[in-house]
Amino acid sequence: MEETKTMGAGKRTGYFFLALAPAAASLLLQLGVGMVVMIGGAVVRLVQYRMLNPGASQAAAMQVYMDAVYEFAGAGVFAYHVLALPVFGLWYYFGCGRPRIADTARKLRALDLVIALLGGVCMCLFSNAVVGMEQYLLPRAMETYMEMMETADIGNGLLVTFAAVVLAPVGEEILCRGLALYYARKALPRFWMANILQALLFAAIHGNLIQGTYAFAIGLMLGWLAKRCGSLLPCMLLHFTVNFSSTVWVDKVFFWFPDTLPAWLLLGVVTLAAALGLVAWGRGADKKRENITKTL
């Protein structure tokens, strides 16, 4: 951005902290909404239990309460994503120049959608490769992550699936490739710097090392796609493809895959190379289009 080069240091610093603000707000919102839903649901469940079992021991009642806390974890995730849409959607609209979806949609080409779809499949396979490698390279982190997911039953159930596949691709793209990238590009002199910052924030909002590692790589590609297309719609499509594939069909593909570190490493290299190939394809198409435009 040209205005960044002439902007004062104080203003750039302000935009830098604005770039961090959406991710910080997301983490606080996740914590707050999750706690309200889980504790609120557990209290209701405890009251019901006490009414039906007035002579129950304190230990039994506490166990009912703790089980209910974990049971409502998925509802907390769903509630966060529902609330995040208007919160970050309005922030994006009023804080980033009031962008119009219809205007950005008209700029899209078929190639943008093809890159988004194929990129989503590549990054889904890449993320599975990363997780496969992490179970060998980071066994303690993987064990902690799996215990957390199993204990809270996160990842199962219709509400969590709907939140992950439908709501997250919209809300997280508005948050990271909308708000964070918009402010980061004003704060930093080069796009690649801003892209790294928003990708780091995208990794951070996932809240754990296992998901954060591959989320960073996916975030880099999403940031490039947002810049290339001037729209969040292809980013949402790529993000949807990643989450849909991970939820619906990828397990059916990997049941035969050899669970060894070299195999996962090879898959990671191949799928990352394929994603970079899509980036190169997009850049080549853009240069060709620019050359044609200049000759007309």
Secondary structure per residue as TSV (DSSP state, phi and psi in degrees):
chain	resnum	aa	ss	phi	psi
A	1	M	-	360.0	130.0
A	2	E	H	-64.4	-37.2
A	3	E	H	-64.3	-25.7
A	4	T	H	-65.3	-35.4
A	5	K	H	-66.7	-30.8
A	6	T	H	-99.8	-1.6
A	7	M	S	-78.2	142.3
A	8	G	-	-67.3	158.9
A	9	A	H	-61.9	-38.7
A	10	G	H	-63.3	-40.7
A	11	K	H	-69.3	-39.0
A	12	R	H	-64.0	-38.1
A	13	T	H	-63.3	-40.1
A	14	G	H	-61.7	-42.6
A	15	Y	H	-67.0	-33.1
A	16	F	H	-61.1	-45.7
A	17	F	H	-70.6	-30.5
A	18	L	H	-64.2	-34.4
A	19	A	H	-65.1	-33.3
A	20	L	H	-77.9	-26.5
A	21	A	H	-59.3	-43.7
A	22	P	H	-60.7	-41.0
A	23	A	H	-66.3	-41.0
A	24	A	H	-62.9	-42.4
A	25	A	H	-64.1	-37.2
A	26	S	H	-63.0	-46.9
A	27	L	H	-62.3	-41.9
A	28	L	H	-65.8	-39.8
A	29	L	H	-67.3	-41.2
A	30	Q	H	-59.2	-46.2
A	31	L	H	-65.1	-47.9
A	32	G	H	-64.8	-49.4
A	33	V	H	-65.7	-42.3
A	34	G	H	-60.2	-44.1
A	35	M	H	-65.1	-42.7
A	36	V	H	-61.8	-47.1
A	37	V	H	-67.9	-46.7
A	38	M	H	-67.1	-48.3
A	39	I	H	-70.2	-40.4
A	40	G	H	-60.9	-46.2
A	41	G	H	-64.4	-37.6
A	42	A	H	-68.4	-37.7
A	43	V	H	-64.7	-44.3
A	44	V	H	-60.7	-43.9
A	45	R	H	-64.2	-36.6
A	46	L	H	-68.7	-41.3
A	47	V	H	-62.1	-43.8
A	48	Q	H	-61.2	-42.2
A	49	Y	H	-63.8	-42.6
A	50	R	H	-64.4	-37.5
A	51	M	H	-67.5	-37.9
A	52	L	H	-83.5	-23.2
A	53	N	-	-132.5	70.5
A	54	P	T	-62.4	-22.7
A	55	G	T	-97.3	9.2
A	56	A	-	-67.4	149.7
A	57	S	-	-73.8	162.5
A	58	Q	H	-63.2	-37.9
A	59	A	H	-64.2	-41.6
A	60	A	H	-66.0	-40.7
A	61	A	H	-64.4	-41.0
A	62	M	H	-64.3	-36.6
A	63	Q	H	-65.8	-40.5
A	64	V	H	-61.0	-41.6
A	65	Y	H	-63.3	-48.0
A	66	M	H	-66.1	-39.6
A	67	D	H	-61.7	-38.5
A	68	A	H	-68.8	-36.5
A	69	V	H	-56.9	-49.0
A	70	Y	H	-67.3	-36.0
A	71	E	H	-62.9	-35.7
A	72	F	T	-90.3	6.4
A	73	A	H	-61.6	-43.1
A	74	G	H	-63.0	-39.4
A	75	A	H	-64.3	-33.5
A	76	G	H	-65.0	-40.7
A	77	V	H	-62.1	-45.5
A	78	F	H	-62.2	-45.1
A	79	A	H	-62.2	-38.8
A	80	Y	H	-60.4	-48.6
A	81	H	H	-65.0	-35.8
A	82	V	H	-64.5	-44.9
A	83	L	H	-71.9	-32.4
A	84	A	H	-64.7	-32.0
A	85	L	H	-58.9	-55.1
A	86	P	H	-68.3	-36.3
A	87	V	H	-61.5	-55.8
A	88	F	H	-80.3	-25.9
A	89	G	H	-64.1	-46.5
A	90	L	H	-67.7	-39.0
A	91	W	H	-59.2	-46.1
A	92	Y	H	-63.9	-42.7
A	93	Y	H	-65.4	-48.8
A	94	F	H	-84.4	-21.2
A	95	G	H	-97.3	-10.6
A	96	C	T	-125.5	39.0
A	97	G	T	79.9	21.6
A	98	R	-	51.0	59.9
A	99	P	-	-65.9	145.1
A	100	R	-	-109.9	124.5
A	101	I	H	-60.3	-38.7
A	102	A	H	-62.7	-38.4
A	103	D	H	-66.1	-44.0
A	104	T	H	-71.3	-31.2
A	105	A	H	-65.6	-34.5
A	106	R	H	-67.4	-22.9
A	107	K	T	-81.3	-13.9
A	108	L	-	-72.7	147.0
A	109	R	-	-118.3	166.0
A	110	A	H	-60.1	-35.4
A	111	L	H	-61.8	-36.2
A	112	D	H	-60.9	-42.3
A	113	L	H	-72.2	-36.1
A	114	V	H	-64.5	-44.9
A	115	I	H	-62.6	-39.3
A	116	A	H	-63.8	-44.3
A	117	L	H	-68.0	-50.3
A	118	L	H	-67.1	-36.9
A	119	G	H	-64.3	-35.9
A	120	G	H	-64.7	-41.7
A	121	V	H	-65.1	-44.3
A	122	C	H	-60.8	-45.1
A	123	M	H	-73.3	-27.5
A	124	C	H	-65.0	-47.5
A	125	L	H	-65.2	-37.3
A	126	F	H	-64.3	-42.3
A	127	S	H	-63.7	-37.5
A	128	N	H	-66.9	-36.0
A	129	A	H	-64.7	-40.9
A	130	V	H	-62.9	-45.2
A	131	V	H	-62.5	-39.8
A	132	G	H	-60.8	-40.2
A	133	M	H	-70.3	-37.0
A	134	E	H	-65.1	-30.4
A	135	Q	H	-66.2	-21.2
A	136	Y	H	-95.3	-38.0
A	137	L	H	-87.2	-30.9
A	138	L	-	-129.3	63.7
A	139	P	H	-62.7	-38.0
A	140	R	H	-68.2	-43.6
A	141	A	H	-62.6	-39.8
A	142	M	H	-66.0	-41.3
A	143	E	H	-63.2	-43.7
A	144	T	H	-62.9	-42.7
A	145	Y	H	-62.7	-46.1
A	146	M	H	-65.3	-39.2
A	147	E	H	-62.7	-41.7
A	148	M	H	-62.1	-46.3
A	149	M	H	-65.8	-41.3
A	150	E	H	-72.6	-40.5
A	151	T	H	-64.6	-45.0
A	152	A	H	-85.0	-7.1
A	153	D	T	59.9	30.7
A	154	I	T	-79.1	138.2
A	155	G	T	105.1	-12.5
A	156	N	-	-113.3	157.5
A	157	G	S	97.8	152.6
A	158	L	H	-65.5	-40.9
A	159	L	H	-63.0	-46.8
A	160	V	H	-66.5	-39.8
A	161	T	H	-62.6	-44.9
A	162	F	H	-63.2	-41.7
A	163	A	I	-62.8	-43.6
A	164	A	I	-70.8	-40.8
A	165	V	I	-86.0	-37.4
A	166	V	I	-105.9	-50.2
A	167	L	I	-78.5	-43.6
A	168	A	H	-60.3	-44.1
A	169	P	H	-60.2	-28.7
A	170	V	H	-81.2	-55.0
A	171	G	H	-64.2	-42.5
A	172	E	H	-73.3	-28.0
A	173	E	H	-71.9	-40.2
A	174	I	I	-61.1	-41.8
A	175	L	I	-68.0	-50.3
A	176	C	I	-91.9	-55.6
A	177	R	I	-82.5	-13.9
A	178	G	I	-90.9	-79.7
A	179	L	I	-65.4	-58.4
A	180	A	I	-61.3	-45.7
A	181	L	H	-68.4	-37.1
A	182	Y	H	-59.8	-49.2
A	183	Y	H	-72.3	-36.6
A	184	A	H	-64.2	-36.7
A	185	R	H	-68.7	-26.2
A	186	K	H	-79.1	-26.8
A	187	A	H	-87.1	-29.5
A	188	L	S	-115.9	145.7
A	189	P	S	-75.7	-18.2
A	190	R	S	-125.8	145.5
A	191	F	H	-62.4	-40.2
A	192	W	H	-61.4	-32.4
A	193	M	H	-66.3	-46.0
A	194	A	H	-63.7	-37.2
A	195	N	H	-66.5	-41.6
A	196	I	H	-63.1	-41.6
A	197	L	H	-61.8	-48.3
A	198	Q	H	-67.4	-33.2
A	199	A	H	-67.4	-37.8
A	200	L	H	-63.6	-40.4
A	201	L	H	-67.2	-38.2
A	202	F	H	-60.9	-41.3
A	203	A	H	-65.3	-40.5
A	204	A	H	-65.3	-37.2
A	205	I	T	-70.9	-12.3
A	206	H	T	-77.2	-18.5
A	207	G	-	78.3	7.2
A	208	N	S	-154.8	155.5
A	209	L	H	-67.2	-36.8
A	210	I	H	-62.6	-52.6
A	211	Q	H	-74.4	-34.6
A	212	G	H	-62.1	-31.9
A	213	T	H	-63.2	-51.4
A	214	Y	H	-79.4	-25.1
A	215	A	H	-63.1	-34.0
A	216	F	H	-61.4	-46.9
A	217	A	H	-63.6	-43.2
A	218	I	H	-63.2	-39.7
A	219	G	H	-61.4	-36.9
A	220	L	H	-62.2	-44.5
A	221	M	H	-67.6	-39.2
A	222	L	H	-64.2	-38.8
A	223	G	H	-64.2	-42.5
A	224	W	H	-61.7	-41.8
A	225	L	H	-65.0	-39.0
A	226	A	H	-62.8	-41.8
A	227	K	H	-67.6	-44.4
A	228	R	H	-62.7	-43.3
A	229	C	H	-91.8	-18.0
A	230	G	T	64.4	27.6
A	231	S	S	-153.7	150.8
A	232	L	S	-88.4	-11.5
A	233	L	H	-62.9	-46.1
A	234	P	H	-63.9	-32.8
A	235	C	H	-64.0	-42.7
A	236	M	H	-63.5	-37.9
A	237	L	H	-66.6	-44.8
A	238	L	H	-62.3	-45.0
A	239	H	H	-62.8	-42.9
A	240	F	H	-60.8	-42.7
A	241	T	H	-62.7	-41.6
A	242	V	H	-61.3	-51.6
A	243	N	H	-69.1	-40.1
A	244	F	H	-63.6	-45.6
A	245	S	H	-62.8	-43.7
A	246	S	H	-63.4	-32.6
A	247	T	H	-86.2	-36.3
A	248	V	H	-100.3	-49.9
A	249	W	T	-121.8	-16.2
A	250	V	H	-65.5	-35.1
A	251	D	H	-62.5	-32.5
A	252	K	H	-71.0	-24.4
A	253	V	H	-82.5	-37.4
A	254	F	H	-89.3	3.8
A	255	F	T	-64.8	-24.6
A	256	W	T	-95.9	-9.7
A	257	F	S	-71.1	134.4
A	258	P	-	-65.3	124.3
A	259	D	-	-86.3	73.8
A	260	T	S	-133.9	153.4
A	261	L	H	-60.1	-45.2
A	262	P	H	-60.5	-37.2
A	263	A	H	-66.7	-44.8
A	264	W	H	-65.3	-38.5
A	265	L	H	-63.0	-44.0
A	266	L	H	-61.9	-44.1
A	267	L	H	-61.3	-41.7
A	268	G	H	-61.9	-43.3
A	269	V	H	-64.9	-45.0
A	270	V	H	-64.8	-46.6
A	271	T	H	-70.9	-34.6
A	272	L	H	-66.8	-39.9
A	273	A	H	-62.7	-39.0
A	274	A	H	-64.4	-41.0
A	275	A	H	-64.4	-42.3
A	276	L	H	-65.3	-33.3
A	277	G	H	-62.7	-38.6
A	278	L	H	-64.6	-39.0
A	279	V	H	-62.4	-45.6
A	280	A	H	-63.0	-39.4
A	281	W	H	-60.7	-45.3
A	282	G	H	-62.8	-42.4
A	283	R	H	-65.6	-41.3
A	284	G	H	-62.7	-41.9
A	285	A	H	-64.3	-37.8
A	286	D	H	-66.3	-43.1
A	287	K	H	-64.6	-40.6
A	288	K	H	-63.1	-39.8
A	289	R	H	-66.2	-41.2
A	290	E	H	-62.9	-40.4
A	291	N	H	-65.9	-39.8
A	292	I	H	-64.2	-41.2
A	293	T	H	-63.0	-39.5
A	294	K	H	-67.9	-31.6
A	295	T	H	-81.9	-13.8
A	296	L	-	-79.0	360.0
